Amino acid sequence: MKSYLKSLTLVCLITLTSVSIAQETATSPQESVQAGDANEPATLSFPYVAEITGDSVNIRSGPGTNYYPCGKLNKTDRVKIVGRQFSWSRIAPPAGSFSWISTQYVTINPNNRAVGTVTGDDVRVYAGSDEVRPIQSTTLQGKLNKNDKVELLGQQQDNYYKIAPPSFAYLWVLTDYTNPLGPVSQFPLFVEPKTSPTTETPAIVPTGTLFEAEKLKEYYTLQKQIDAERAKPLDRQDYADIKKQLADIAAVKTAGKAARYADFALKQIERCELAAQVGREVRLQDKQLQQIKQSIETARAAQLAEVPDLGGFAAIGKFYTSNIYGAHGTQAESRHYLITDDAGKIICYALPAGHALKLDLSKFIDHKVGLIGSIEPHQQTSGALVKFTEIVQLK
C-alpha cells in the first residue's frame, strides 16, 4: 500500500511539473520557439526577428481571422516577434502602424502639436486600421494613465486621435508566413532607443524598424504640406520642394511603407499638377478667345466707320449710262445705268422702276445722285443692282 501511494505521489508530482513547465512555456517572455529550417538556430527566445515569406500578408488586431486587418506585410519585410498563440505570432507594430485614443482624454502641447498628454486614468487604446473607422475599432491594446505622453500622427477622426502605438501595443500575423532570423540583439534597427525624461520626446514611441518609422514621420509631415497646397487656388499651388523630398523617400526601398506611401503621394501630386496645367491652358484659351473677339469687334467697328451714311438712299454716286448692259435697248425698264464713286470705280448698276420709268433720266447723267429703291444681286457682274423708283440730284 505504501509503495502504491509513493508511486501515485510521484506520478502527481511529474504531472504538476509538466503542467507548470507547459504554462511557463506559453506565457513567459523568455519562451523558446523551435526553428523550422535546418539552417536556422535550434531555438530562439522571444523576442526575436523574423522575415515575412509572402506578399500582402495581413496584420491583424488579434490572433484570428475574425479580427480586423491593420495593414499588410510583404516578402522580406522584417518584424519583431514577442510571443505566440496557436498559429499566430504576436509582433511589435511595424512602422506605419497606429492606434486610436479618444480626444476627450488628450490635451495637445501648444508648443509641439505632435505631443499629447493623457488627462485621465485607464484610458483605452485601440488597434488602428485604415480599413475600419475608429468607432468600429474594438480591439483593446491596453490603457494609459494621467500624464502619459502620446505621439500624435496629425490625423483626427470620429473624436479619436491617431497615435503611434504605445509600448504595450501588439499586433498579430500568421506564423506560417514568418521565418525566424535571430535574436533582436543581432538587428540594431529593432533595438529601442532610450528616451530622456527631460526632453519633450514622447515616452511612447513606435516599435519596429526605426529607419522606416523615421521616414514615415517625414512622409506625414510632407502630407500635411500637400494638404496645405491643395487648399490653395490651382494657380498658386507649388509642389516642387515637396516632390523632391518625396522622391528621396520613394527611392529608398528599405523605407518600406514610407517609400510606398511617398510613391503614391507623388502620383497624387502629378494629378494635381495636371489639373492645374489644364486649368492654366483653359484660362489661356479663354484669354486668347477674348482677344480674338475684341479684335473682331474692333475690325467690325472700323469697317462700319468706313461705310458712308447714305441716309434713306440705296446708293449715292455719279450717274452714268451703261455702255455694256442694255445700252441699245429701246425700253426704259431694260436700260442699265451705273453709279460710280469719286474715283470712277463702279459702286453698283441701276435700273429704273415704277415712277422712275416716267422720268427723263438724261438730265442726271454725269451728276451726283441718290437712288431710292431696293438692292438686289446683279447676276451678270455678281455685284449689286439697285432698282430705283426715285432719283435725287445731289450737290
DOMARMI-273174 format. One record per residue (C-alpha): residue number from 1; residue in three letters; chain; x, y, z. Coordinates in nm, 4 decimals, padded with zeros to 6 digits. Layout:
N
NUM; ALA; A; X; Y; Z
...
END
This chain:
395
1; MET; A; 00.0000; 00.0000; 00.0000
2; LYS; A; 00.2804; 00.2397; 00.0922
3; SER; A; 00.4563; 00.1503; -00.2301
4; TYR; A; 00.1379; 00.2265; -00.4246
5; LEU; A; 00.0971; 00.5657; -00.2507
6; LYS; A; 00.4573; 00.6591; -00.3252
7; SER; A; 00.4092; 00.5725; -00.6908
8; LEU; A; 00.0868; 00.7735; -00.7070
9; THR; A; 00.2549; 01.0723; -00.5402
10; LEU; A; 00.5430; 01.0545; -00.7854
11; VAL; A; 00.3039; 01.0496; -01.0846
12; CYS; A; 00.1170; 01.3535; -00.9492
13; LEU; A; 00.4401; 01.5470; -00.8977
14; ILE; A; 00.5550; 01.4694; -01.2500
15; THR; A; 00.2167; 01.5743; -01.3891
16; LEU; A; 00.2142; 01.9033; -01.1962
17; THR; A; 00.5693; 01.9759; -01.3012
18; SER; A; 00.4818; 01.9118; -01.6669
19; VAL; A; 00.1775; 02.1407; -01.6453
20; SER; A; 00.3846; 02.4124; -01.4798
21; ILE; A; 00.6510; 02.3912; -01.7458
22; ALA; A; 00.3875; 02.3990; -02.0215
23; GLN; A; 00.2223; 02.7079; -01.8704
24; GLU; A; 00.5556; 02.8836; -01.8412
25; THR; A; 00.6351; 02.7995; -02.1997
26; ALA; A; 00.3059; 02.9514; -02.3128
27; THR; A; 00.3262; 03.2761; -02.1145
28; SER; A; 00.6862; 03.3681; -02.0354
29; PRO; A; 00.8548; 03.6360; -02.2493
30; GLN; A; 01.1652; 03.4171; -02.2475
31; GLU; A; 00.9880; 03.1178; -02.4053
32; SER; A; 01.1633; 02.9492; -02.6976
33; VAL; A; 01.0455; 02.8624; -03.0456
34; GLN; A; 01.1765; 02.5685; -03.2475
35; ALA; A; 01.3351; 02.6632; -03.5776
36; GLY; A; 01.1561; 02.5436; -03.8875
37; ASP; A; 01.4624; 02.5103; -04.1112
38; ALA; A; 01.7879; 02.3232; -04.0827
39; ASN; A; 01.9782; 02.6462; -04.1471
40; GLU; A; 01.8048; 02.8280; -03.8599
41; PRO; A; 01.9254; 02.8163; -03.4987
42; ALA; A; 01.7863; 02.5292; -03.2965
43; THR; A; 01.5815; 02.7561; -03.0697
44; LEU; A; 01.5028; 03.1251; -03.0391
45; SER; A; 01.3846; 03.3056; -02.7288
46; PHE; A; 01.1234; 03.5742; -02.7523
47; PRO; A; 01.1619; 03.8420; -02.8673
48; TYR; A; 01.3317; 03.7596; -03.1970
49; VAL; A; 01.3379; 03.8960; -03.5509
50; ALA; A; 01.1627; 03.7147; -03.8356
51; GLU; A; 01.1307; 03.7732; -04.2056
52; ILE; A; 00.7959; 03.7649; -04.3853
53; THR; A; 00.7832; 03.4956; -04.6532
54; GLY; A; 00.4786; 03.6081; -04.8556
55; ASP; A; 00.3252; 03.9170; -05.0127
56; SER; A; 00.0166; 04.1031; -04.8901
57; VAL; A; 00.0222; 03.9180; -04.5593
58; ASN; A; -00.2467; 04.0603; -04.3321
59; ILE; A; -00.1534; 04.2126; -03.9991
60; ARG; A; -00.4482; 04.1694; -03.7655
61; SER; A; -00.5597; 04.3289; -03.4426
62; GLY; A; -00.5853; 03.9893; -03.2735
63; PRO; A; -00.4895; 03.6214; -03.3148
64; GLY; A; -00.7516; 03.5148; -03.5641
65; THR; A; -00.9085; 03.5949; -03.8994
66; ASN; A; -01.2138; 03.7312; -03.7194
67; TYR; A; -01.0019; 04.0261; -03.6042
68; TYR; A; -00.9870; 04.3250; -03.8393
69; PRO; A; -00.6774; 04.3868; -04.0571
70; CYS; A; -00.4311; 04.6575; -03.9538
71; GLY; A; -00.2144; 04.6685; -04.2633
72; LYS; A; -00.0131; 04.4309; -04.4762
73; LEU; A; 00.3399; 04.2968; -04.4929
74; ASN; A; 00.5335; 04.1810; -04.7956
75; LYS; A; 00.8082; 03.9350; -04.8646
76; THR; A; 01.1430; 04.0234; -04.6958
77; ASP; A; 00.9738; 04.2644; -04.4519
78; ARG; A; 01.1071; 04.2062; -04.1020
79; VAL; A; 00.9146; 04.2056; -03.7772
80; LYS; A; 00.9900; 04.1609; -03.4100
81; ILE; A; 00.8006; 03.8635; -03.2700
82; VAL; A; 00.7330; 03.8802; -02.8963
83; GLY; A; 00.5042; 03.5822; -02.8449
84; ARG; A; 00.2842; 03.3182; -02.9986
85; GLN; A; -00.0684; 03.1907; -02.9592
86; PHE; A; -00.1635; 02.8775; -03.1506
87; SER; A; -00.0856; 02.9502; -03.5187
88; TRP; A; -00.0462; 03.3251; -03.4667
89; SER; A; 00.2633; 03.5291; -03.3783
90; ARG; A; 00.2367; 03.8423; -03.1691
91; ILE; A; 00.4500; 04.1177; -03.3191
92; ALA; A; 00.5631; 04.4656; -03.2287
93; PRO; A; 00.3666; 04.7045; -03.4522
94; PRO; A; 00.5625; 04.7559; -03.7752
95; ALA; A; 00.6387; 05.1048; -03.8959
96; GLY; A; 00.3228; 05.2687; -04.0252
97; SER; A; 00.1031; 05.1063; -03.7618
98; PHE; A; -00.1067; 05.3263; -03.5377
99; SER; A; -00.3564; 05.3217; -03.2539
100; TRP; A; -00.6672; 05.5207; -03.1603
101; ILE; A; -00.7317; 05.7140; -02.8401
102; SER; A; -01.0323; 05.9294; -02.7524
103; THR; A; -00.9751; 06.3029; -02.7997
104; GLN; A; -01.1689; 06.3555; -02.4784
105; TYR; A; -00.8739; 06.2373; -02.2705
106; VAL; A; -00.5843; 06.4035; -02.4533
107; THR; A; -00.4550; 06.7601; -02.4480
108; ILE; A; -00.2132; 06.8814; -02.7127
109; ASN; A; 00.1097; 07.0617; -02.6318
110; PRO; A; 00.0715; 07.4059; -02.7999
111; ASN; A; 00.4493; 07.4264; -02.8485
112; ASN; A; 00.4708; 07.0828; -03.0067
113; ARG; A; 00.1471; 06.9660; -03.1618
114; ALA; A; 00.2944; 06.6226; -03.2241
115; VAL; A; 00.2831; 06.5514; -02.8499
116; GLY; A; -00.0288; 06.4824; -02.6474
117; THR; A; -00.0758; 06.4342; -02.2740
118; VAL; A; -00.3295; 06.1914; -02.1309
119; THR; A; -00.5644; 06.3618; -01.8850
120; GLY; A; -00.7309; 06.0603; -01.7210
121; ASP; A; -00.6620; 05.7130; -01.5832
122; ASP; A; -00.7368; 05.3811; -01.7508
123; VAL; A; -00.7831; 05.5492; -02.0872
124; ARG; A; -00.8337; 05.2818; -02.3521
125; VAL; A; -00.6122; 05.2493; -02.6594
126; TYR; A; -00.7427; 05.0553; -02.9600
127; ALA; A; -00.5651; 04.8936; -03.2553
128; GLY; A; -00.5881; 05.1232; -03.5567
129; SER; A; -00.6751; 05.0274; -03.9123
130; ASP; A; -00.7103; 05.2182; -04.2368
131; GLU; A; -00.9986; 04.9865; -04.3255
132; VAL; A; -01.2018; 05.0279; -04.0070
133; ARG; A; -01.3362; 05.3513; -03.8609
134; PRO; A; -01.2176; 05.4384; -03.5097
135; ILE; A; -01.5639; 05.3918; -03.3637
136; GLN; A; -01.5609; 05.0363; -03.5009
137; SER; A; -01.2047; 04.9579; -03.3953
138; THR; A; -01.2842; 04.7477; -03.0908
139; THR; A; -00.9610; 04.5570; -03.0228
140; LEU; A; -00.8238; 04.6918; -02.6958
141; GLN; A; -00.4443; 04.7097; -02.6873
142; GLY; A; -00.4072; 04.8495; -02.3377
143; LYS; A; -00.4679; 05.1524; -02.1196
144; LEU; A; -00.2848; 05.4754; -02.0436
145; ASN; A; -00.2916; 05.6871; -01.7319
146; LYS; A; -00.2820; 06.0541; -01.6464
147; ASN; A; 00.0278; 06.2436; -01.7669
148; ASP; A; 00.1348; 05.9660; -02.0040
149; LYS; A; 00.2639; 06.1072; -02.3334
150; VAL; A; 00.1447; 06.0011; -02.6765
151; GLU; A; 00.2814; 06.0813; -03.0196
152; LEU; A; 00.0099; 06.2285; -03.2397
153; LEU; A; 00.0219; 06.1411; -03.6073
154; GLY; A; -00.1676; 06.4503; -03.7125
155; GLN; A; -00.4998; 06.2943; -03.8049
156; GLN; A; -00.8286; 06.3023; -03.6141
157; GLN; A; -01.1428; 06.1068; -03.6969
158; ASP; A; -01.4691; 06.0354; -03.5150
159; ASN; A; -01.3415; 06.2106; -03.1998
160; TYR; A; -01.0316; 05.9881; -03.1896
161; TYR; A; -00.6669; 06.0808; -03.2302
162; LYS; A; -00.4388; 05.8653; -03.4412
163; ILE; A; -00.1307; 05.7967; -03.2280
164; ALA; A; 00.1906; 05.5985; -03.2519
165; PRO; A; 00.1348; 05.2584; -03.0889
166; PRO; A; 00.2239; 05.2670; -02.7166
167; SER; A; 00.4909; 05.0307; -02.5858
168; PHE; A; 00.2286; 04.7778; -02.4731
169; ALA; A; 00.0585; 04.7630; -02.8130
170; TYR; A; 00.0983; 04.4497; -03.0217
171; LEU; A; -00.0460; 04.3115; -03.3432
172; TRP; A; -00.0653; 03.9625; -03.4925
173; VAL; A; 00.0417; 03.7759; -03.8046
174; LEU; A; 00.0109; 03.4117; -03.9114
175; THR; A; 00.3212; 03.2230; -03.8012
176; ASP; A; 00.3257; 03.0277; -04.1277
177; TYR; A; 00.4359; 03.3461; -04.3055
178; THR; A; 00.7340; 03.4105; -04.0765
179; ASN; A; 01.0884; 03.2806; -04.0981
180; PRO; A; 01.2908; 03.3291; -03.7762
181; LEU; A; 01.6223; 03.5065; -03.8355
182; GLY; A; 01.7754; 03.5559; -03.4931
183; PRO; A; 01.7611; 03.7412; -03.1627
184; VAL; A; 01.6780; 04.1102; -03.1566
185; SER; A; 02.0288; 04.1927; -03.0367
186; GLN; A; 02.1638; 04.0977; -03.3802
187; PHE; A; 01.9414; 04.3528; -03.5543
188; PRO; A; 02.0211; 04.7093; -03.4389
189; LEU; A; 01.7195; 04.8598; -03.6150
190; PHE; A; 01.4922; 04.6716; -03.3770
191; VAL; A; 01.6667; 04.7886; -03.0600
192; GLU; A; 01.4576; 05.0599; -02.8941
193; PRO; A; 01.6411; 05.3873; -02.8130
194; LYS; A; 01.6314; 05.5127; -02.4562
195; THR; A; 01.4415; 05.8393; -02.4227
196; SER; A; 01.5445; 06.1120; -02.1847
197; PRO; A; 01.2801; 06.2114; -01.9273
198; THR; A; 01.3924; 06.5751; -01.9576
199; THR; A; 01.3014; 06.6110; -02.3261
200; GLU; A; 00.9699; 06.6612; -02.4988
201; THR; A; 01.0095; 06.3301; -02.6857
202; PRO; A; 00.7045; 06.1183; -02.6128
203; ALA; A; 00.7668; 05.8353; -02.3700
204; ILE; A; 00.5718; 05.6098; -02.6063
205; VAL; A; 00.7482; 05.5507; -02.9370
206; PRO; A; 00.6638; 05.3307; -03.2339
207; THR; A; 00.8253; 04.9938; -03.2430
208; GLY; A; 00.9543; 04.8073; -03.5462
209; THR; A; 01.2088; 04.9243; -03.7996
210; LEU; A; 01.3244; 05.2594; -03.6668
211; PHE; A; 01.4574; 05.3754; -04.0021
212; GLU; A; 01.1201; 05.3108; -04.1636
213; ALA; A; 00.9433; 05.4842; -03.8766
214; GLU; A; 01.1627; 05.7909; -03.9210
215; LYS; A; 01.0852; 05.8017; -04.2911
216; LEU; A; 00.7142; 05.7680; -04.2159
217; LYS; A; 00.7367; 06.0746; -03.9907
218; GLU; A; 00.8928; 06.2649; -04.2807
219; TYR; A; 00.6154; 06.1417; -04.5090
220; TYR; A; 00.3372; 06.2509; -04.2711
221; THR; A; 00.4968; 06.5958; -04.2457
222; LEU; A; 00.5053; 06.6212; -04.6238
223; GLN; A; 00.1443; 06.5007; -04.6451
224; LYS; A; 00.0401; 06.7983; -04.4307
225; GLN; A; 00.2224; 07.0277; -04.6730
226; ILE; A; 00.0447; 06.8610; -04.9654
227; ASP; A; -00.2926; 06.9206; -04.7968
228; ALA; A; -00.1978; 07.2849; -04.7411
229; GLU; A; -00.1054; 07.3300; -05.1081
230; ARG; A; -00.4245; 07.1597; -05.2280
231; ALA; A; -00.6259; 07.4079; -05.0219
232; LYS; A; -00.4826; 07.6914; -05.2334
233; PRO; A; -00.6189; 07.8005; -05.5721
234; LEU; A; -00.4782; 07.5910; -05.8578
235; ASP; A; -00.2681; 07.8748; -05.9977
236; ARG; A; -00.0934; 07.9221; -05.6611
237; GLN; A; -00.0074; 07.5594; -05.5834
238; ASP; A; 00.3629; 07.4727; -05.5781
239; TYR; A; 00.4785; 07.1159; -05.5148
240; ALA; A; 00.8387; 07.1453; -05.6372
241; ASP; A; 01.0127; 07.1123; -05.2998
242; ILE; A; 00.7607; 06.8551; -05.1708
243; LYS; A; 00.8121; 06.6375; -05.4797
244; LYS; A; 01.1878; 06.6390; -05.4325
245; GLN; A; 01.1600; 06.5230; -05.0712
246; LEU; A; 00.9009; 06.2579; -05.1575
247; ALA; A; 01.1218; 06.1309; -05.4404
248; ASP; A; 01.4103; 06.0957; -05.1944
249; ILE; A; 01.1920; 05.8813; -04.9651
250; ALA; A; 01.0467; 05.6751; -05.2506
251; ALA; A; 01.3967; 05.5988; -05.3805
252; VAL; A; 01.4932; 05.4272; -05.0533
253; LYS; A; 01.3322; 05.0854; -05.0844
254; THR; A; 01.4354; 04.9915; -04.7295
255; ALA; A; 01.1956; 05.2633; -04.6108
256; GLY; A; 00.9148; 05.0081; -04.6560
257; LYS; A; 00.5699; 05.1619; -04.6271
258; ALA; A; 00.7152; 05.5121; -04.6239
259; ALA; A; 00.8586; 05.4521; -04.9722
260; ARG; A; 00.5286; 05.3131; -05.0996
261; TYR; A; 00.3290; 05.5987; -04.9464
262; ALA; A; 00.5710; 05.8536; -05.0923
263; ASP; A; 00.5410; 05.6973; -05.4382
264; PHE; A; 00.1596; 05.7100; -05.4143
265; ALA; A; 00.1739; 06.0746; -05.2987
266; LEU; A; 00.3905; 06.1615; -05.5995
267; LYS; A; 00.1237; 06.0181; -05.8292
268; GLN; A; -00.1405; 06.2245; -05.6487
269; ILE; A; 00.0684; 06.5369; -05.7000
270; GLU; A; 00.1028; 06.4526; -06.0699
271; ARG; A; -00.2758; 06.4518; -06.0968
272; CYS; A; -00.2994; 06.7832; -05.9100
273; GLU; A; -00.0345; 06.9386; -06.1351
274; LEU; A; -00.2117; 06.8035; -06.4432
275; ALA; A; -00.5361; 06.9622; -06.3244
276; ALA; A; -00.3506; 07.2891; -06.2640
277; GLN; A; -00.1938; 07.2717; -06.6115
278; VAL; A; -00.5322; 07.2079; -06.7737
279; GLY; A; -00.6730; 07.4983; -06.5753
280; ARG; A; -00.3935; 07.7272; -06.6961
281; GLU; A; -00.4448; 07.6190; -07.0579
282; VAL; A; -00.8197; 07.6768; -07.0317
283; ARG; A; -00.7614; 08.0236; -06.8857
284; LEU; A; -00.5091; 08.0983; -07.1609
285; GLN; A; -00.7529; 07.9826; -07.4277
286; ASP; A; -01.0271; 08.1948; -07.2718
287; LYS; A; -00.7942; 08.4943; -07.2745
288; GLN; A; -00.6983; 08.4316; -07.6375
289; LEU; A; -01.0648; 08.3902; -07.7295
290; GLN; A; -01.1491; 08.7215; -07.5649
291; GLN; A; -00.8639; 08.8866; -07.7528
292; ILE; A; -00.9904; 08.7396; -08.0817
293; LYS; A; -01.3422; 08.8607; -08.0073
294; GLN; A; -01.2091; 09.2039; -07.9248
295; SER; A; -01.0096; 09.2112; -08.2474
296; ILE; A; -01.3179; 09.1131; -08.4465
297; GLU; A; -01.5251; 09.3820; -08.2791
298; THR; A; -01.2530; 09.6408; -08.3395
299; ALA; A; -01.2257; 09.5462; -08.7060
300; ARG; A; -01.6027; 09.5478; -08.7449
301; ALA; A; -01.6245; 09.8928; -08.5889
302; ALA; A; -01.3514; 10.0175; -08.8210
303; GLN; A; -01.5314; 09.8781; -09.1244
304; LEU; A; -01.8601; 10.0329; -09.0164
305; ALA; A; -01.6831; 10.3642; -08.9710
306; GLU; A; -01.5719; 10.3474; -09.3344
307; VAL; A; -01.9272; 10.2888; -09.4607
308; PRO; A; -02.0790; 10.6240; -09.5601
309; ASP; A; -02.4089; 10.7287; -09.4132
310; LEU; A; -02.6460; 10.7087; -09.7084
311; GLY; A; -02.9431; 10.8362; -09.5192
312; GLY; A; -03.2507; 10.6939; -09.6947
313; PHE; A; -03.0709; 10.6269; -10.0261
314; ALA; A; -02.9879; 10.2798; -10.1538
315; ALA; A; -02.6826; 10.4215; -10.3365
316; ILE; A; -02.5044; 10.7530; -10.3815
317; GLY; A; -02.2607; 10.8439; -10.6616
318; LYS; A; -02.2260; 10.9762; -11.0141
319; PHE; A; -02.4939; 10.8600; -11.2553
320; TYR; A; -02.3965; 10.7186; -11.5960
321; THR; A; -02.5492; 10.5143; -11.8740
322; SER; A; -02.4040; 10.1636; -11.9008
323; ASN; A; -02.2280; 10.1006; -12.2298
324; ILE; A; -02.2475; 09.7240; -12.1843
325; TYR; A; -02.5758; 09.6209; -12.0286
326; GLY; A; -02.8904; 09.7399; -12.2087
327; ALA; A; -02.7090; 10.0228; -12.3889
328; HIS; A; -02.9051; 09.9766; -12.7088
329; GLY; A; -03.2389; 09.8830; -12.5540
330; THR; A; -03.5447; 10.0773; -12.6568
331; GLN; A; -03.7466; 10.0058; -12.3491
332; ALA; A; -03.6704; 10.2167; -12.0431
333; GLU; A; -03.7081; 09.9303; -11.7978
334; SER; A; -03.4254; 09.7376; -11.9672
335; ARG; A; -03.1736; 10.0189; -11.9939
336; HIS; A; -02.8937; 09.9844; -11.7361
337; TYR; A; -02.7264; 10.2689; -11.5581
338; LEU; A; -02.4318; 10.2634; -11.3215
339; ILE; A; -02.3196; 10.4536; -11.0138
340; THR; A; -01.9511; 10.5350; -10.9552
341; ASP; A; -01.7615; 10.6839; -10.6638
342; ASP; A; -01.5439; 10.9968; -10.6849
343; ALA; A; -01.2534; 10.7884; -10.8194
344; GLY; A; -01.4656; 10.6492; -11.1026
345; LYS; A; -01.4975; 10.2990; -10.9533
346; ILE; A; -01.8320; 10.1324; -11.0147
347; ILE; A; -02.0362; 10.1035; -10.6964
348; CYS; A; -02.3397; 09.9329; -10.8486
349; TYR; A; -02.5637; 09.9086; -11.1520
350; ALA; A; -02.9137; 10.0594; -11.1603
351; LEU; A; -03.2446; 10.0004; -11.3343
352; PRO; A; -03.5392; 10.2397; -11.3235
353; ALA; A; -03.8644; 10.1056; -11.1891
354; GLY; A; -04.2076; 10.2398; -11.1034
355; HIS; A; -04.2201; 10.6219; -11.1047
356; ALA; A; -03.8623; 10.6484; -11.2329
357; LEU; A; -03.9686; 10.4962; -11.5655
358; LYS; A; -04.1584; 10.8168; -11.6453
359; LEU; A; -03.8652; 11.0470; -11.5693
360; ASP; A; -03.6202; 11.1962; -11.8128
361; LEU; A; -03.3043; 11.0400; -11.6741
362; SER; A; -03.0716; 11.2031; -11.9261
363; LYS; A; -03.0542; 11.5218; -11.7208
364; PHE; A; -02.8989; 11.3259; -11.4319
365; ILE; A; -02.6129; 11.1853; -11.6407
366; ASP; A; -02.2676; 11.2791; -11.5034
367; HIS; A; -02.4241; 11.4232; -11.1914
368; LYS; A; -02.4029; 11.3038; -10.8322
369; VAL; A; -02.7325; 11.1497; -10.7356
370; GLY; A; -02.9023; 10.9487; -10.4673
371; LEU; A; -03.1134; 10.6496; -10.5631
372; ILE; A; -03.4143; 10.5357; -10.3646
373; GLY; A; -03.5180; 10.1763; -10.4184
374; SER; A; -03.4299; 09.8146; -10.3477
375; ILE; A; -03.0923; 09.6407; -10.3720
376; GLU; A; -03.0659; 09.3049; -10.5497
377; PRO; A; -02.7806; 09.0894; -10.6791
378; HIS; A; -02.6628; 09.1755; -11.0288
379; GLN; A; -02.6262; 08.8334; -11.1894
380; GLN; A; -02.4063; 08.9463; -11.4792
381; THR; A; -02.1375; 09.1018; -11.2584
382; SER; A; -02.2035; 08.9317; -10.9239
383; GLY; A; -02.2246; 09.2812; -10.7882
384; ALA; A; -02.5198; 09.4894; -10.6701
385; LEU; A; -02.8180; 09.6151; -10.8685
386; VAL; A; -03.0384; 09.8989; -10.7451
387; LYS; A; -03.3901; 09.9068; -10.8820
388; PHE; A; -03.4734; 10.2705; -10.8129
389; THR; A; -03.8105; 10.4323; -10.8111
390; GLU; A; -03.6793; 10.7805; -10.7338
391; ILE; A; -03.3633; 10.9697; -10.8149
392; VAL; A; -03.2429; 11.2870; -10.6449
393; GLN; A; -02.9641; 11.5078; -10.7742
394; LEU; A; -02.7133; 11.5944; -10.5035
395; LYS; A; -02.4637; 11.8748; -10.4770
END
